[in-house]
Amino acid sequence: MKKLWVLLIPGMHIKRWLLLLLVGFIFLALGVAYVQVQLYRTVEVPEVFHYLTLQFLPRTVRALLLGLLGLTLVAISFVKLSERLFSPFISGEENVLDTVYRYYAPIKRPKIVIFAGTSGLGMLLRMRKEVPWDMVGVVPPANAGGAFARLHSTMGTTAEEVLIPTLDTVRVCAELEDGTVLKGEVEIAQGKRVPICRVFLVSEASDKPATDFRPTPEVISALEEADTIVIGPGSLFTNLIPALLIKEINETI
C-alpha cells in the first residue's frame, strides 16, 4: 500500500483525476444518504437494518468506521482492477504503479551541443522530436546569419535551438603548405590540391587575423550546461574548426 503514494508525486498527472474521483464518490454518497433518509422516514424497515447500519454506535464513530471501510475497499479495488486491466501491457517483474511511475516521472533530458555545418545541423535537428535529448546547434561563425536564416526557413528552428557563435562578422581562411592563403569557404573548398597547414579567422571589416572575437553568451551558457558536445558532421576546415578558433569557446569546451 505504501506504493500508492507514488501517484501523488508532482508531474504524474494523476492527482487531478483522483480528486475528481473523490468528488464523484462524495456526490454519490450524498445521493445514497438522501435516499436512505427518505426510506427511513417513509418505509418500515426490518429490525436487522438497525444493526447493519451500526445505529447502536454514536454517529461520529459510525461515520469514521464506514469512511475507513469505504476508503480501504476503494483502494483495494482500484489497485486490483488496474492490475487486471494493464497486466497484459507490463513486464512480469514490475507492478502497475512501478510502470506508471516509470512512464510519467520527470526525466532529466541530456543537453547536447552540436557544432556542425548547416546541412549536418539540419540532419541532426530533424531528430529533436524523436529522441529524448535537448539539442542545441551552433552554426559556423563565417556567414552565421545566413546559416541561421536557412535553418529557420527550412525547419522552423528558433533562436534557442540554433545559436550563432559570435556576433562579429568573420571570414574563415586557410594557409596552404606552399604559403598560399585561401579566403572564404568557396576558395578553401576548391583549392585543396596543396595540403592545408593552418586555419584562421579574419575580421570581415579589416580583413586581418584576430584572436579576440567575442562569443555570444548563449553559446557559452549552453556549453557550460551541456552533458555532451558533438563536433560534426561538416567540413573540417570551413565548418568545424572555425568555431573552435574563438578563444573563449575553446577554453569553455
Secondary structure, 3 states (H helix, E strand, C coil): CHHHHHHHCCCCCCHHHHHHHHHHHHHHHHHHHHHHHHHHHHCCCCCHHHHHCCCCCCHHHHHHHHHHHHHHHHHHHHHHHHHHHHHHHCCCCCCHHHHHHHHHCCCCCCEEEEECCHHHHHHHHCCCCCCCCEEEEECCCCCHHHHHHHHHHHHCCCCCCEECCECCCEEEEEEECCCCEEECHHHHHHCCCCCEEEEEEEECCCCCECCCCCECHHHHHHHHHCCEEEECCCCHHHHHHHHHCCHHHHHHC
